[in-house]
Amino acid sequence: MLEARFLRRSGKLISFTFEGHADYGRYGEDIVCAAATAQCMMIYNGIDEILKIPNRLDMRQDGGYFSMSIDKASDAEKEKAQVLLETLRLGMKAIETQYKDHIKIIEEEV
């Protein structure tokens, strides 16, 4: 199962972590994994390349783990990132609605 974890501090999203595999289909043909990965990378690129918000990225080259945090960014930078991070959260919730046996969304306040 793919687990997508979203962390908030003072109500603002500050990080997301995707861990595991959806196991919906064979490697390279798993539409749940592909949808989650595409959204994850799009939002990461928007934060890193477009908004230029400082972040910490941790990922495994063999797949199965991707984590990004903007915890060290300024309050103004965190605020700018909220639209993208909330968009990712909503997109993942939509996938979870259709494929609940393959993806689990966890939201936590830290």
N, C-alpha and C positions, 0 to 999 in steps of 0.2 A: 504494500500500500504506500502511496505517496502521501507524505505529511507536509502540509504547508503551514508554517507557524508565523504569525504576525505579532510583533511586540509593540506595545504602546507605552509611552511615558507621558503623564499629564494629558492623556487623551490623544496625543499625536503619535502616529506610526513612526517608529524609529528603526525597525529592522524587519526583514523577512528571511526565512530559512525554508528551503525545500529539501526534504530528505527521503530517500527510499525510491522505489519504483512503482509505478501504477499497476504493472502486470496485467494490463488490459489486452495487450497483443504481443506478438513477438518483437524482439529488439529491432528497431528500425521501422516497425509498423504499428507501434503503440500510439493511437491517436490521443489518448488522455495525456500521456507523457509529452507528446509533441505540442499539444495545446498549452500545457503548463509551462514547458520550457520556452516556447515562443513568447508568451506573456512575460515571463520572468526576465528574459534577455531584453525585451523591448523596454521594460520599465527601468532595468539597470542602466541600459544605454542612455535613456532619457535623463536620468539623474546624473550619471557620470559624464557623458559627452555633451549633452545639450545644456543642462543646468549647471554643470561643473561644480557639483556639490561634493565636498570631501566625503569619502566613504571608505569602509573596510569591506573587502571582498574576500571570501574564503570559498574555495570550490575544489572538488576532486576531479582530476582529469579523466578518470574512468567513469564519471557520471554518478548520479545518486546523491549528490550533495551540492547545494549552492546556497550561500548565505551572504547577505549584504546588510550593512548597518550604517546609518548616518548619525549615530549617537554622538559623535564628536563634532558634528557640524554646528554652526551658530543657530540660534533660535529662528532667525530670518530665513536661513537656508532650509531648516527643517520645515518651516511653514510653506516654502515654495515647493518642496517635494511632496506635500500631502496629496495634491491632486493625482499625481502619478501613483503613489503608494495606495491610495484608496481605490483607484481604478484597478490596480492589480488585485487587491483584496476582493473587490466585487466580481472581477473576471473569474477568479478562482472559486468563489462561492457559486457562480453559475455552473462551472464544471462539476463541482461537488454535487449540485442538485441532480444532475443527470447521471453521474458516475460515482455514487456514494460508496460503492463497494471497492473503489479503487483510489479514492482521494479523501483525505480528511483535513479540514481546516481548523486550526487552533488559534484563538486570539487570547492574548494575555496582557495585562497591565503590569508593568515592572517599576 
